[in-house]
Amino acid sequence: MTEDLPITILKGLRGVVDAFYLDDAILEKVRKEEATVMAIGSIDVINEGFNEALKRDKVACIVKDPRFRLPPEPTVLLKAEDGTLMGMEVFPETAEPYKDKDNILWLSDGFIIFTDVMPNPGQSQAFIMPPIPFPELNESNGCYDVISCSPAPTCDKMIREWHGMDDNKRLASVLVAFNVKK
């Protein structure tokens, strides 16, 4: 596999402003920052996608603008400690089935809570950011075990500053991690 093929593919995607690999030093800074992230109300935020990305051979970052495609799955879930799904991110294309339902509370245009699902007494809740598929990188271009994730907003800013980019509110980072055939 040509070392730059994944980066070339990522840079060629609609809405990608830049793509680059992250080194161990910035990944360690991001890991430390991700461990401190809390949601409003002191609910934990667990970036499972980032934790999985750290287990891959390569971690690339794409910096995208609003033209980039939507993720194939929700990037944020609200779960009880036992794994019960209590809420999730929705997109304009996936929101219709939830409109006008009695058991749905809209926290925003993009996040719903299931009001008929409660955690068992004493169980904590957390916002989970799961690993998300990233089909553009795959075995046909030498990438295996591919996942993507969104870094926390503070980490997004940290990564873009590390790469020498201005803090532009119209841009956001997505991490794409994968293994390479040995």
RAMOZI-V357114 format. One line per field, one symbol per residue. ss: DSSP state (H for helix, E for strand, L for the rest). phi: phi as a letter, one per 40 degrees, with the letter a starting at -180 (. if undefined). A space follows every 50 residues. Layout:
ss->???
phi->???
This chain:
ss->LLLLHHHHHHHLLLLEEEEEELLHHHHHHHHHHHLLLELLLLLEEELHHH HHHLLLLEEEEEEELLLLLLLLLLLLEEEELLLLEEEEELLLLLLHHHLL LLLEEEEELLEEEELLLLLLLLLLEEEELLLELLLLLLHHHLEEEEEEEL LLHHHHHHHHHHLLLLLLLLLEEEEEEEEELL
phi->.cdcddcccccccdgccaaacccdccccccdccdcbcbcdgfccbbcccc dcdccccbbbbbbbbcccccccadcbbbbcdcgccbaacbbdcbcdcccg cccbbccacbabbcccbbccdgccbacbbccbdbccbadcbgbbfcbbab cddccdcccccdcgcccbccbacbcbbacbcc
